[in-house]
Amino acid sequence: MAASSDTGVDFRTRLQNWLPKLVLSPSLAVMLIFVYGFIAFTIYISFTDSRMLPSYEWVGWQNYDRLFRIREWNIALNNLAIFSSLYIVISTIIGLMLAIFLDQKIRGEGVLRPIFLYPMALSFIVTGTAWKWFLDPAIGLENTMHLWGWTSFQFNWIKDRDMAIYTIVIAAVWQSSGFVMAMFLAGLRGIDNEILKAAQMDGASNFQLYRRIILPQLRPAFLSAFVILSHLAIKSYDLVIALTGGGPGNATALPATFMYSYTFTRNQMGIGASSAVIMLMTIAAIMVPYLYAELREKS
Amino acid sequence: MAVASTDTAIRSSNWSRMLIYLVLLLFALFYLLPFGIMLVNSLKPLEEITGGNMVALPRTWTIEPWLSAWSTAQIGVEPTGLRPYFINSIMMAVPAVLLSTIVGALNGYVLTKWQFRGSTIVFGLLLFSCFIPFQIVLIPMARILGLLQIAGTTPGLVLVHFVYGIGFTTLYFRNYYAAFPTELVRAAQIDGAGFFQIFRRILLPSSGPIIAVSFIWQFTNIWNDFLFGASFASGGSAPMTVALNNLVNSSTGVREYNVHFAGAIMAAGPTLLVYIVAGRYFVRGLMAGSVKG
């Protein structure tokens, strides 16, 4: 009797010891299949001659070779460079400025902050719909200016091959600069006021305070903003679809729209897969060192 | 943000304060304008939009565009309005949000209170999945959904959003539970409480805020998703964002801008409502997803 209850306890403790791993293992399995297995599969496909359906005919680097000779892909990469650099820089500047301004004991901060941030709650499709029309010369901003008597006013970037990519920047900045503001504001509120007061006693000007004390302390916020914005930029898909559909022509194509159209509408799955791999590598180059550093700091 | 009370010690002159207020108000206008104008114009008859000024208030107020967008507008080939797609999105988002939150809570609990050799690596693997470009999984996912015979259905989308939501929910709960005193867990363990008992009696009762964050953030992400919806849901099972895009970018017939705007606001409605009601948690979710710890 005593012996059997002993093994019962043993079994229970052993189960208790295994439970945590047991609970975690389905998630791990799901990740290994749906994330890492899928990544491996897509990488494999990128080395095959898959067209409409996956094929397992190995063709080596041929897809990558062809990919970088396709004009639309080069346009997409070029656009991504323009879009992501402007998007990151402008969002950071606006976000930092709004955060610093809001931090000056502003009356009505409680009203302004949610106004700056609400676009982040919207779908890019909604943002795209709103801006598409706002920027449409026939009924939007240009037309309004004409009706108000400023007849020489021209703003037709969205119809202009060379300028359309900048309309994507405008809409994307509109959507996420408030978010950057929130990140910087949290950083600013974490700065010790005693240091600032001490520096003021020593006669430091406001500009010096910001340059020498405040901005350096915001470095983690800068880094996070950069990482988040760059990863959003590389993934950008919905906004382009809703705002310009990649047009005029393919003037606003981005890697994400290229991947989708080559894989699903042009039946060039091998090429599509190779473009997805390039996107993954770009994001991994930014995210892996960042995540590694974050995790190491913790432990 | 509760920290809002600790203002800066910086002092500024009256002139620069005026300038600051001016800039802040201009930006408030910049953020409000596109959506505000869309709202106003969704209440105008079409001819007032095409022949009039977008910033003018409607001369004739009408809710006709809203009714049309909801129940009669042409989406794709069917004149169903957006209502069925709105329901699709709810049927997709609610189970996916619940499932990913439950799993994330348990994962976070294990990763903080029952650490084992290699648990940091497991967390790293989960974390990286938050940031992959989903283009990398589209091709195999289409195959798997086909094999499971849920391609082009709402359950298929629930699966997809559940799977790719686990990383984020785990991150939230892990960071939250990391601050929870481990001594309480150990004490309960000595008293003979089991794995699930400790979770239910000790951690869960104080998890309210992080559950709210997880619900809101997952709901916002899933509701607003377009890529998965466009890739894996066809025709009648499409979510709201895909239906809205079909409505706005359909090339046939007269462009009924007012109907488009009403539809866009409907698509934005649920997440906007969540933001207005629980903005505090929304901001926390944004932060937790970016500044870890």
Interface residues (C-beta under 8 A of the other chain):
Chain A: Q16 L19 P20 K21 V23 L24 P26 S27 L28 V30 M31 L32 F34 V35 Y36 G37 F38 I39 F41 T42 I45 P54 I94 M97 L98 F101 L102 D103 Q104 K105 I106 E109 G110 L112 P114 I115 F116 L117 Y118 P119 M120 A121 L122 S123 F124 I125 V126 T127 T129 A130 W131 K132 W133 F134 I139 G140 N143 T144 L147 W148 W174 G178 F179 A182 M183 L185 A186 L188 R189 G190 I191 N193 L196 K197 Q200 N206 L209 P220 A221 S224 A225 V227 I228 H231 I234 K235 Y237 D238 I241 A242 G245 P255 A256 M259 Y260 T263 F264 M269 G272 A273 S275 A276 V277 M279 L280 I283 M287 V288 L291 Y292 E294 L295 E297 K298 S299
Chain B: M1 V3 A4 T6 D7 T8 A9 I10 R11 S12 R17 I20 Y21 V23 L24 F27 A28 F30 Y31 L32 L33 P34 F35 I37 M38 I49 T50 G52 N53 M54 V55 V103 L106 N107 Y109 V110 L111 W114 F116 S119 T120 V122 F123 G124 L125 L126 L127 F128 S129 F131 I132 P133 F134 Q135 I136 V137 L138 I139 P140 M141 R143 I144 V163 Y164 I166 G167 T170 G194 F195 F196 T220 W223 N224 F226 L227 A230 S231 T241 L244 N245 V248 N249 Y257 H260 F261 A264 I265 A267 A268 T271 L272 V274 Y275 I276 G279 F282 V283 L286 M287 G289 S290 V291 K292 G293
